[in-house]
Amino acid sequence: MDSVAIQSDVELGGTDQKFNLLVGRDIQREFGASPQVILTMPLLAGTDGVEKMSKSMDNYIGINESPKEIFGKTLSIPDELIYSYFELAADITNDELNNVHQLLMDKSVNPKDLKRKLARTLVTMYHSMDEAQAAENEFDTIFIKKGLPDIIQEYKIDDSEKNILDLLVLVGFAPSKAEARRLVQQGGVTIDGEKIADITDIIKFDRDKILKVGKRNFIKILCR
């Protein structure tokens, strides 16, 4: 009925919407309107390699995310998605896409190198080439050299101690205590490299400490 109401001439949707788009044409005919032209586009699989990319499935790469998030999430995709991501999400020429296909067929080429190229391409599209290079350098520092980012956000705390759930909410790493609890229970929270496993843990601030959540989120807690 939306197609009837707005007198649609053309409707664009994913391949999973083909049935709905065609029904729109049938309903338009019933109301004496010319049936719309439909255009379907292939779906982009999410970073899990199973479901279509969706924020609700938490398998998405947001175009307004930070360079480090885009870079890191891109490197997490399964190898079999490399070509489709280049084809559907990257701003490259047909010749470049053909080259990607040839490289994927070459057993001597490590897919990780192509994923790095893809990650740099996506970050450059939505940020800049310099930020893409910085994101790659930071990724290598954290995940290969097992170091810390060159620039870490700081938070000055007035309390001498804090429950870990309250701390995660306080610094903005979790929107609620329920989400903070989930992060801890999934093993994604560390203080100075030590995993926090108990949601009742009390963190004492007798010195500055590094809080890490997930793979890429760091913050330095500055004590008084």
C-alpha positions, 0 to 999 in steps of 0.5 A: 500500500505504500507504493500506492500511497506515494504513487511509486514509479521505482522501488529499490530493495534487497533481494530478500524483499523481492516478494514484497516489491512484486506484491506492491506491483499487484496492489498498484494494478488493483488500484488502477495505477501503473505497476512500479519498476523494482530494482533488487540489490544483493545483500551484504553479509555481516562480519559474522559471515552468516546473517545479513549486515544488521545493527540489531545483529551486532554484525555491522560496520558503521560508516560513522564509526571511528577509523580504528573500529572500521579497520578492526571490524573489517579484518574480522570478516571471514576470508570468503567475504573479501571479494563481496565486500570489495564488490559491494562496499568499496569504491574501486574500479572494475579493473581493481576488482578483477585484480582482487579476484585474481589475487584471491585465486593465487594460493601464494597470496595471504588473504589477510593482506587483501583484508588489510587493503580492504580495511584501508580502502573503507577507512579512506572512503569515510575518513582519510588516507592518513587516518587509515594508515594510523588505524593500521599502525594502531592495530599492529601495535595492539594486536601484533606487538601487544602494546598500547595505542599511542593516544589513549583517552583519559578519565580523572576519577575522584573516587578511591574505589569503584565497582567494575560495573559502575566504572564501565558506565561512568567512563562511557564503555557501557550504556547501562549496568546490564550491558556492563555485566554482559561485557564482564561475563563475556570476558571482555574487560581487563584492568592493566592486562588482568581479566575481570571475571567477577561483576562484584569486583571493586577496583581500587584507584591507588594509582593510574590504571588502564581499562580495556573493553573488547579488543580496541577500547582503552581508557586511562583512569587517572586517580587523584 
